[in-house]
Amino acid sequence: PVGSFPANGYGLHDMAGNVWQWTTDWYQEHRRIESPCCTMENPRGGEREASFDPLTPDIKIPRKVTKGGSFLCAPSYCRRYRPAARMAQPVDTSTCHLGFRCIARPS
């Protein structure tokens, strides 16, 4: 149940599990991003025009970065469960196990 475990070091509860979380970043492979990790400035992801799946070049549906894991995950299905894991998700996806995350950045 929600709130069953103590808050993390930032005072936040329930930051992992239940749904994949949309981010604002366009997906690109790590090797194609100039500074893929631990940057303080956006963009952290790629460009919209480069966010397509290279395995399906004829399908031009851009992809956003999703993070986390969902209640539908199983060891035989999902690739990752870590909150920091990045996966590509087409922007036209409509499923019950996608949500969003809210963040705050210092000004």
C-alpha positions in Angstrom: 0.0 0.0 0.0 1.0 3.6 -0.6 3.2 5.1 2.2 4.0 1.7 3.7 7.7 2.3 3.7 9.7 5.2 5.2 10.6 8.2 3.1 13.9 8.3 1.2 16.6 10.8 2.1 14.7 13.6 0.3 11.5 12.9 2.2 9.8 11.3 -0.8 7.6 8.2 -0.6 6.9 5.5 -3.2 9.4 6.7 -5.9 9.8 3.2 -7.4 7.4 0.6 -8.7 3.8 0.4 -9.9 4.1 2.4 -13.2 6.7 3.3 -15.8 7.2 7.1 -15.5 7.3 9.4 -18.5 10.0 12.1 -18.6 10.3 15.1 -20.9 13.5 13.8 -22.5 13.5 12.5 -26.1 15.0 9.1 -26.2 18.4 8.4 -27.7 21.0 5.7 -27.0 23.5 6.7 -24.4 26.4 6.5 -26.9 24.7 9.2 -29.0 24.1 11.7 -26.2 26.9 14.2 -25.6 26.6 14.1 -21.8 24.2 11.2 -20.9 24.8 11.0 -17.1 25.0 13.3 -14.2 24.6 16.6 -16.0 23.1 19.6 -14.4 21.9 21.2 -17.6 19.2 20.1 -20.0 18.9 18.5 -22.5 19.7 15.3 -20.9 18.1 13.3 -23.7 18.4 13.6 -27.4 16.6 15.5 -30.1 13.0 14.7 -31.2 14.1 14.0 -34.8 16.7 11.4 -33.5 14.3 9.6 -31.1 13.0 7.0 -33.5 13.6 3.3 -33.1 16.6 2.4 -35.4 15.1 -1.2 -35.7 12.0 0.2 -37.4 13.3 3.1 -39.5 10.1 3.4 -41.6 7.9 4.0 -38.5 8.5 7.6 -37.5 6.9 7.7 -34.1 9.1 9.8 -31.7 10.0 8.2 -28.4 10.3 9.7 -24.9 12.4 8.3 -22.0 10.5 6.3 -19.4 12.0 5.3 -16.1 11.2 2.9 -13.3 9.1 -0.2 -13.6 5.5 -1.2 -13.5 3.1 -3.6 -11.9 3.2 -5.6 -15.1 6.9 -6.2 -14.9 8.2 -9.7 -14.5 11.8 -11.1 -14.8 10.9 -12.6 -18.2 9.4 -9.4 -19.6 11.0 -6.1 -18.2 14.6 -5.2 -18.7 15.0 -3.1 -15.6 13.4 -2.2 -12.3 15.8 0.6 -11.2 14.4 4.2 -10.9 17.4 5.4 -12.9 16.9 2.9 -15.8 16.0 4.5 -19.2 13.8 2.9 -21.8 12.3 4.2 -25.0 8.5 4.6 -25.3 6.6 5.7 -28.4 4.6 8.9 -27.7 1.4 7.4 -29.0 1.4 4.6 -26.4 -1.7 4.3 -24.4 -1.4 1.8 -21.5 -2.5 1.5 -17.9 1.1 1.1 -16.5 2.5 4.5 -17.6 2.5 7.5 -15.3 4.7 10.5 -14.9 7.2 11.8 -12.3 7.4 15.3 -10.9 10.8 16.9 -10.2 12.0 20.1 -8.7 15.2 21.8 -9.8 16.9 24.6 -7.9 16.7 27.9 -9.6 
